[in-house]
Amino acid sequence: MPNPNPMTADAQILTAMRRAGVGSVSGADLAQQLGMSRAAVWARIEELRKLGYEITANPHQGYRLLSTPDALHADDLLARLPDNQIVGRDIRVFEETNSTNDVAEKLARDGVKEGVVVFAEAQKKGRGRLGRHWLSPARKGLWFSVLLRPDLRPQSATQLTVVAATALARAIRRQTNLTPEIKWPNDILLRGKKVAGILTELSAELDHIKFVIIGIGVDVNLTSTDLPPDLRKIATSLRIESGQPVARPDLAAAILRELDADYARLRAGQFEALADEWVAQCTTIGRSVTIRIGDRVQRGVAESLDAEGALLLRTQHGRLERILGGDVTVEKS
């Protein structure tokens, strides 16, 4: 059966060179694999060089990939992912857009298969939860959205925010050696400051989810001067915390691999294990919190997640309340 999302020639070339590691790939092998002439392969290599890929050519050994630019290219990201991956099997990269969630929603309504990922190098109207603006400066972070079509009831959609948070935290930890923490419901923190956020939007019928858009924003290489003064006390970036720039394509590919792995675990009925991992990294569980839900305010102790991913709050009056969302403030110990 043919692959419904065949890789482009550039993606196949980059995949072959990455798999060769420190070795080289011969032009003849690439030509045979791609079904094109060696001259056509050379032309594609030249185009990749123009994009910033450092590729050496040896007449006896072939082509070797030495370095890649800190730019998001769909072909390069595809080349970094396993062949059978769902999340990221179709990648679209825009230089600028209003909001990647809006683009992904249009693709969803057009019937595009789940797993498509929309990246933007910059967003003009990036948004967070509760209608807040999300600062998305060009080439400083990762601003992207993932389209999923899970077989879940609408009440269980919160599970996908848990999936995204565990995957995001794990990828950041593995790529940077930093120790991220999760703040319910959708923030990733470093030393108490927000470094990434998740916005989950869905379209559903009464008993069935039609599609879910998971929007993710990661402050990667922002410096303190990139952050407005009012955000410097509450926001940070991977570069600020690690003291060095972080390669955005490496991190993007790592996040997509972890997202795919955790989405597979969810589909296999392993949400409880994912929830345990989430709780182990969550700064909210076990703390006294104030949660604003519209005009309503709930106070109590955040005890745990339930089977569908909602927060269980033990109120001041001893009742156990199930909370799906809201604006949370963790009380100081």
C-alpha positions as CSV (number, residue, x, y, z in Angstrom):
1,M,0.0,0.0,0.0
2,P,1.6,3.4,-1.0
3,N,2.6,5.8,1.7
4,P,-0.2,8.5,1.9
5,N,2.4,11.1,2.9
6,P,5.4,10.4,0.8
7,M,8.6,12.2,1.8
8,T,10.0,14.8,-0.5
9,A,13.4,14.3,-2.2
10,D,15.0,16.7,0.2
11,A,13.6,14.9,3.2
12,Q,14.8,11.6,1.9
13,I,18.3,13.0,1.2
14,L,18.5,14.5,4.8
15,T,17.2,11.2,6.2
16,A,19.9,9.2,4.4
17,M,22.6,11.5,5.5
18,R,21.4,11.5,9.1
19,R,21.3,7.7,9.2
20,A,24.8,7.6,7.9
21,G,26.0,9.5,11.0
22,V,29.7,10.4,10.6
23,G,29.8,8.4,7.4
24,S,28.8,9.5,3.9
25,V,26.1,8.6,1.4
26,S,27.0,8.0,-2.3
27,G,25.4,10.1,-5.0
28,A,24.7,6.9,-6.9
29,D,22.8,5.3,-3.9
30,L,20.8,8.5,-3.4
31,A,19.9,8.7,-7.1
32,Q,18.7,5.1,-7.1
33,Q,16.7,5.6,-3.9
34,L,15.0,8.7,-5.2
35,G,14.6,7.5,-8.8
36,M,16.4,10.5,-10.2
37,S,19.7,11.3,-11.9
38,R,22.9,12.1,-10.0
39,A,22.8,15.6,-11.5
40,A,19.3,16.1,-10.0
41,V,20.6,14.9,-6.6
42,W,23.4,17.4,-6.9
43,A,20.9,20.1,-7.6
44,R,18.9,19.2,-4.5
45,I,22.1,19.2,-2.4
46,E,22.9,22.7,-3.7
47,E,19.4,23.9,-2.7
48,L,19.9,22.5,0.8
49,R,23.2,24.3,1.1
50,K,21.5,27.6,0.2
51,L,19.1,27.0,3.1
52,G,22.1,26.7,5.5
53,Y,22.8,23.0,5.6
54,E,26.6,22.4,5.6
55,I,27.1,19.3,3.3
56,T,30.5,18.1,2.1
57,A,30.9,16.2,-1.2
58,N,33.7,13.7,-1.8
59,P,33.9,12.1,-5.3
60,H,34.9,8.8,-3.8
61,Q,32.8,8.7,-0.6
62,G,29.7,10.8,-1.4
63,Y,27.8,13.4,0.7
64,R,28.0,14.0,4.4
65,L,25.9,16.3,6.6
66,L,28.1,18.4,8.9
67,S,25.7,21.0,10.4
68,T,22.2,22.3,10.1
69,P,20.7,25.8,10.4
70,D,18.7,27.0,13.4
71,A,15.6,27.3,11.2
72,L,12.5,25.1,10.9
73,H,12.2,23.2,7.6
74,A,9.5,20.6,7.2
75,D,11.9,18.3,5.2
76,D,14.5,18.4,7.9
77,L,12.0,17.8,10.7
78,L,10.5,14.8,8.8
79,A,14.0,13.4,8.4
80,R,14.4,13.3,12.1
81,L,11.3,11.3,12.9
82,P,10.6,7.5,12.7
83,D,8.8,6.4,9.5
84,N,5.7,5.1,11.3
85,Q,5.2,8.2,13.5
86,I,1.6,9.6,13.6
87,V,2.4,13.0,15.2
88,G,4.4,14.8,12.6
89,R,3.8,12.6,9.6
90,D,2.7,15.7,7.9
91,I,4.5,19.0,8.8
92,R,3.7,22.5,7.5
93,V,6.0,25.4,8.3
94,F,5.0,29.1,7.9
95,E,7.3,32.0,8.1
96,E,4.5,34.0,9.8
97,T,0.8,33.4,10.6
98,N,-1.8,34.9,13.0
99,S,-2.1,31.7,15.0
100,T,-1.0,28.1,14.3
101,N,-4.1,26.9,16.1
102,D,-6.3,28.7,13.5
103,V,-4.4,27.1,10.6
104,A,-4.6,23.6,12.2
105,E,-8.4,24.1,12.8
106,K,-8.9,24.9,9.1
107,L,-7.0,21.8,8.1
108,A,-9.1,19.8,10.5
109,R,-12.3,21.1,9.0
110,D,-10.9,20.3,5.6
111,G,-10.6,16.6,6.6
112,V,-6.8,16.4,7.0
113,K,-5.7,13.2,8.8
114,E,-4.6,13.4,12.4
115,G,-0.9,14.0,13.1
116,V,-0.4,17.1,11.0
117,V,1.8,19.7,12.7
118,V,1.7,23.4,11.9
119,F,4.8,25.4,12.8
120,A,5.2,29.2,12.5
121,E,8.5,31.0,12.8
122,A,6.5,33.9,14.1
123,Q,2.8,34.5,15.1
124,K,1.1,37.9,15.0
125,K,-1.8,36.8,17.2
126,G,-0.6,33.9,19.2
127,R,-2.9,33.1,22.0
128,G,-2.8,31.3,25.3
129,R,-5.6,30.2,27.6
130,L,-8.4,32.5,28.6
131,G,-7.9,34.7,25.5
132,R,-4.5,35.9,26.6
133,H,-1.9,37.0,24.1
134,W,1.1,34.8,23.6
135,L,4.4,36.6,22.7
136,S,5.8,34.8,19.6
137,P,8.9,36.6,18.3
138,A,10.4,35.4,15.1
139,R,12.9,32.5,15.3
140,K,13.2,32.7,19.1
141,G,10.9,29.9,20.1
142,L,8.7,27.0,18.9
143,W,5.1,28.0,18.1
144,F,3.2,25.1,16.8
145,S,-0.1,23.1,16.8
146,V,-0.9,19.4,16.4
147,L,-4.2,18.0,15.0
148,L,-5.4,14.9,16.6
149,R,-8.6,12.8,16.2
150,P,-8.7,10.7,19.3
151,D,-11.4,8.1,20.1
152,L,-12.4,9.8,23.3
153,R,-15.5,11.3,24.9
154,P,-15.4,15.1,25.2
155,Q,-15.2,14.8,29.0
156,S,-11.8,13.1,28.6
157,A,-10.2,15.8,26.4
158,T,-8.2,16.9,29.4
159,Q,-6.2,13.7,29.1
160,L,-4.6,15.2,25.9
161,T,-3.3,18.2,27.9
162,V,-1.7,15.8,30.3
163,V,-0.2,13.9,27.4
164,A,1.2,17.1,25.9
165,A,2.6,18.3,29.3
166,T,4.5,15.0,30.1
167,A,5.9,14.9,26.6
168,L,7.0,18.5,26.6
169,A,8.6,18.3,30.0
170,R,10.5,15.1,29.1
171,A,11.8,16.5,25.8
172,I,13.0,19.7,27.5
173,R,14.7,17.7,30.2
174,R,16.5,15.4,27.7
175,Q,17.5,18.2,25.3
176,T,18.7,20.7,27.9
177,N,19.3,18.9,31.2
178,L,17.1,21.4,32.9
179,T,14.4,20.2,35.3
180,P,11.0,21.4,34.2
181,E,7.9,21.4,36.4
182,I,4.3,21.2,35.4
183,K,1.7,23.7,36.8
184,W,-1.9,22.6,36.4
185,P,-3.5,22.9,34.0
186,N,-1.2,23.7,31.1
187,D,2.1,25.5,32.0
188,I,5.7,24.2,32.0
189,L,7.9,26.1,34.6
190,L,11.6,26.4,35.2
191,R,12.5,27.7,38.7
192,G,8.9,28.9,39.1
193,K,8.8,30.9,35.8
194,K,6.7,29.9,32.8
195,V,8.8,28.6,29.9
196,A,6.1,26.9,27.8
197,G,2.3,26.7,27.6
198,I,-0.3,24.4,26.1
199,L,-3.7,25.4,24.6
200,T,-6.1,22.6,23.9
201,E,-9.1,23.4,21.7
202,L,-11.6,20.8,20.5
203,S,-14.6,20.3,18.3
204,A,-17.0,17.7,19.6
205,E,-20.5,16.2,19.5
206,L,-22.3,15.1,22.6
207,D,-20.5,11.8,23.0
208,H,-17.6,12.0,20.5
209,I,-14.6,14.2,19.9
210,K,-14.4,15.2,16.2
211,F,-10.9,16.7,16.5
212,V,-8.5,18.3,19.0
213,I,-6.0,21.0,18.3
214,I,-3.1,21.1,20.8
215,G,-1.3,24.4,20.6
216,I,2.2,24.6,22.1
217,G,4.5,27.6,22.7
218,V,8.0,27.2,24.0
219,D,10.2,30.2,24.8
220,V,13.5,28.8,23.5
221,N,16.1,31.5,22.7
222,L,14.5,34.6,24.0
223,T,16.8,36.8,26.1
224,S,15.6,39.0,29.0
225,T,15.4,42.0,26.7
226,D,13.0,40.1,24.4
227,L,10.5,39.9,27.3
228,P,8.5,42.9,28.2
229,P,9.2,44.2,31.7
230,D,5.9,43.0,33.1
231,L,6.7,39.4,32.0
232,R,10.2,39.2,33.3
233,K,9.1,38.2,36.8
234,I,6.9,35.4,35.6
235,A,8.4,34.2,32.3
236,T,11.7,32.8,31.2
237,S,13.3,30.9,28.3
238,L,15.5,27.8,27.9
239,R,18.4,30.1,26.9
240,I,18.0,32.2,30.0
241,E,17.9,29.2,32.2
242,S,20.7,27.2,30.6
243,G,22.9,30.1,29.8
244,Q,23.3,29.0,26.1
245,P,21.4,28.9,22.9
246,V,19.3,25.8,22.2
247,A,19.0,24.3,18.7
248,R,15.3,24.8,17.9
249,P,15.1,22.0,15.2
250,D,16.6,19.5,17.6
251,L,14.1,20.4,20.3
252,A,11.2,20.5,17.9
253,A,11.9,16.9,16.7
254,A,12.4,15.7,20.2
255,I,9.0,17.1,21.3
256,L,7.3,15.5,18.3
257,R,8.9,12.1,19.1
258,E,7.8,12.3,22.8
259,L,4.3,13.5,21.9
260,D,3.9,10.6,19.5
261,A,5.1,8.1,22.1
262,D,2.7,9.5,24.8
263,Y,-0.2,9.7,22.4
264,A,0.4,6.0,21.6
265,R,0.4,5.2,25.3
266,L,-2.9,7.0,25.7
267,R,-4.5,5.1,22.8
268,A,-3.2,1.9,24.4
269,G,-5.2,2.6,27.6
270,Q,-2.2,3.7,29.7
271,F,-3.4,7.0,30.9
272,E,-3.0,6.1,34.5
273,A,0.8,5.7,34.0
274,L,0.9,9.0,32.1
275,A,-1.0,10.7,35.0
276,D,1.4,9.3,37.5
277,E,4.3,10.8,35.6
278,W,2.5,14.1,35.3
279,V,1.8,14.2,39.1
280,A,5.5,13.4,39.9
281,Q,6.4,16.7,38.1
282,C,3.5,18.8,39.1
283,T,4.0,21.7,41.5
284,T,0.2,22.1,42.0
285,I,-0.6,18.7,43.6
286,G,-0.6,18.7,47.3
287,R,-0.7,22.5,47.5
288,S,-3.3,25.0,48.6
289,V,-4.6,26.8,45.6
290,T,-7.1,29.4,44.5
291,I,-8.9,28.6,41.2
292,R,-10.9,31.2,39.3
293,I,-13.5,29.8,36.9
294,G,-15.1,32.8,35.3
295,D,-16.6,34.8,38.2
296,R,-16.4,31.8,40.6
297,V,-13.5,31.3,43.0
298,Q,-12.7,27.9,44.4
299,R,-10.2,27.4,47.2
300,G,-8.7,24.2,48.6
301,V,-6.0,21.6,48.3
302,A,-5.2,20.1,44.8
303,E,-5.2,16.3,45.6
304,S,-4.8,14.4,42.3
305,L,-6.0,13.8,38.8
306,D,-9.1,11.7,38.1
307,A,-9.3,9.0,35.4
308,E,-10.2,11.5,32.8
309,G,-7.5,14.0,33.6
310,A,-9.6,16.5,35.7
311,L,-8.1,18.0,38.8
312,L,-9.6,16.8,42.1
313,L,-9.8,19.7,44.6
314,R,-10.5,19.2,48.3
315,T,-12.4,22.4,49.2
316,Q,-12.3,24.3,52.4
317,H,-15.5,22.6,53.4
318,G,-14.1,19.1,52.8
319,R,-15.9,18.3,49.5
320,L,-14.0,16.8,46.6
321,E,-14.6,19.0,43.5
322,R,-13.8,18.0,40.0
323,I,-12.1,20.9,38.1
324,L,-11.7,20.9,34.3
325,G,-10.1,24.3,33.9
326,G,-9.5,27.7,35.4
327,D,-6.9,30.2,36.4
328,V,-4.9,28.8,39.2
329,T,-2.8,30.5,41.9
330,V,-0.7,28.3,44.1
331,E,-0.6,29.7,47.6
332,K,2.9,30.3,49.1
333,S,3.9,27.7,51.7
